[in-house]
Structure formats: structure tokens, C-alpha cells
Amino acid sequence: MALIPYDPFRMLNPIFNEMDRFFRGGKENWSDFIYRVDVEETPTEVVVLAEMPGIEKKEDFSIQVKENILTIKGEVKRGQSEEDKVTRVTERYYGQFSRTLALPASVKMDGAQADYRNGILELRFQKEDHPTNRSIEVNFH
């Protein structure tokens, strides 16, 4: 049986979060939203699966690996609003984002693959036998 440390304010945290959101005008910060990422490792490769809903084209991504650090940058664009339409509620995220994480192994400079389908970005990197400190630009195939 797992023990949970006593936190007298645990029940109040959701209330504090809602109060903070209210005083910020009800708007979420883009930095509050982080795309979810899975990193898988096989004996020969590192696979990264990232949920990236809202990205329209693969050209809206920039993917780079430098010294075992993966950086994914992109932009979620918002459609143009019609002149006679007034937006009453906006909850969807849009704008630029960046996500950086460490890869579990050194990867090769060539042979990286990227695919984006149905809101999922899949990156495949071949593991490197002898690590180097060069950077990789990943291009879509």
C-alpha cells in the first residue's frame, strides 16, 4: 500500500488555480500548454511520438537535435475571422510553441525520418555507436 504525504492545502489547489485563471482574464497562457510526447527506445533506434493537433502543414514544424537534445518548434495558425462574425469564446490554442527534451541515446547524423499524420508527429532516429556533438536538421519524407 502506497502512502501519500499529508498536504493540508491539497484540496485548495484547484480553487487557487481557478482564482489565478480568473484574475488573468480567463485566458490560458500558451506556455501552460505542453504537447504530450512519448519517447521509445529499441536496440537500434529512438522513436519520438508527439501529439501536435492543429498543425496544418509539415512546413509549420522545425525539428533539430543538438548534442542529444531534441527541439521541436512550430506554429498553430488560426483561421481568418469573417468581418460579421464575433468570437464569444476562445479555448483553442494557437501561436508559436517550442518543446525541448533529452533523447535517451546518441543518434546518427543521417537517416532521421519524420512523419506527421492525424495530429501525431513521429520522429525516428538511428542510434549511433560512437557519439558525436554535431547537430541534426530533420526533414520530412
N, C-alpha and C positions, 0 to 999 in steps of 0.2 A: 504494500500500500504506500503510495506516494504522499509525502507531507507537503502542505502548501504553507509557506511562511505567512505569518499574520501581517496584514496590511490594513490598518484601520480606515484608510481612505479609498480602498478598492471599490467600494460601491459608489463613491462620489466621482470617480474618474470620468465616467460617461457624462455626468452633469457638467463637470468642468470643461470637457471637450465641447459640449453643445454651447455653453456660455461663451467660450472663446470664439467659436464659429459665428455666433450671433453678433458679437462685438466687431468682428471683421467684416460685417455686412453680409453674412450668409454665403460668402464665396470661398471656395476651396483654393488653396494655393497649389499651383502646378507642382511645386516641389513636394507637396504632401502625397502626390500620386506617384507610385513607383511601379513600373511594369514588372510582372512576375516572370522569373527566369528559372529554368531547370538546367543544371549542368550535369552531364553524364560522361563517364569515362569508361572506355573499353581498353583492351590491351594495345590497340593501335591508333585510337583517335579520341578526341574530345568533342562532344556534341553539346551545343547550347540551343535550347528551345525557349523562345521568349514570346510571351503574349503581347502583341502590338496592335490592338484593334484601332481602327480609324486611320491607318496609314493608307493612302490611296495608291501610291506608286513606289516601286523599289528605289526610284531616284530620290525619294524623301529620306533615305537612310544613309548614314555614314558609319562604317564599321572599321575599327582599327585595333590591332594588337601590338602592344609595345612592351617588351620585357615581361611577358606573361600577364599583362593587364589588358582586358578586353574593354573597349569603349564603344558603345552603340549610341549614336546621336540620330535624331530625326525630328520630324515636324508633323503634327497632326493639323491639317488645314481645315478651316471651317468654310462651308459654302457661303456664297454671297446672299445676303438677305434682300428680299424684294422690298421696294420702297413703301408699299402699302401694308406691309406686314410688321407687326410689333412683337418682339420676343418678350414673353412674360416670365418664363422660367428657363434658365440655362444650367444644366447639370453636367453636360458632356465636357470632357477636357479637350482643349485644343492649344496649339502653340508648340514651341520647341521643347525637347527633352534630351536628357543625356543620362546614360546608365553605365557605370563602370564597375567591373568586378574582376577578381583574380581567377585565372584559369588554374586547374589543378596540376597541369603538366606543361612543359615547354612544347610548342607546336612548330611545325615546319613553315618555312617562308613561302613555299609554293604549294599548290594543291588545295587551298582553302575553298570551301563551297558555301554559298548562301542561297536560300530559297525562302520565298515569302508567299504563303497561301492561307486564305481564310483567317487572317489576323494572327498567324503564327510565323515568327521568323525562326528558321532553322539554320544554324551555322555548324559546319563540320570542319574540323582541323585535324590533320595527321600529326601524330605525336613525333617529336624529334628525339633522336638518340643522343645527340650531343647539343645541349642548349647553347643558344647564341643570344645576343642582346640587340637584335635588329627589329625593326617594326614591319608589320604586315598590313597592307590595304586589302580588304576583302571585296571582291566584285561578284555580282550576281551572275549565274549561268543561265 
